[in-house]
Amino acid sequence: MALWKYELVVLIDSSVSKENVEKIKKDVDWLVDKLWWKVLDIDDIWYLDVVYEIGSSSNPYFYSVYLELDWAVINDFKRQLSLFNWVVRYKIFKMKPNQRFLKLKDIEKEIESIDFAWLTKSWIFNEINHWISVSNDKK
C-alpha cells in the first residue's frame, strides 16, 4: 500500500449550524479513519464569502485536511463523501514532495511580510494607473 500526501478541501453549506459543523468534521474524520488514512493536520477556516453562490450557499464553511492516504480507496471515499447533503463542494489535491500544507493564518503572515514597494516601479503598475486616469477623464 503506497501512501501519498493530499489536501482535502470541503465546503459545507452555510445553513448548517456551528454545532452541526463540529459533528460534520467528526464524520469526515471518521470516514478518514475507516479507510485507514492518517490525518496529518487540519485548517479550520470557518465561513468565507464567495463571489457566487455554491449550491444555496453564499458563504460556505471552509474546512481543509492534510492527509496521508492510499489512492486505491479514493473513489470509495468520494462516493461516501458525496452522500452527505451538507457538502456543497469538495476537492482532493495530491501534494508534491516539496510542497507544504499552508494554513490560512500562515498565508496571511507571509503576505504581510512581503514588501510590495517594487510594484509601484513596475511597468504594469504604471500601465494600470494610466488606464484608470484615462477612464476617469472620460467620466
Buried (B, 14 or more C-beta within 10 A) or exposed (E): EEEBBBBBBBBBBBEBEEEBBEEBBEBBBEBBEEBEBEBBEBBBEEBEEBEEEBBEBBBBBBBBBBBBBEBEBBEEBEEEBEEBEBBBBBEBEEBEEEEEBBBBEEEEEEEEEEEEEEEEEEEEEEEEEEEEEEEEEEE
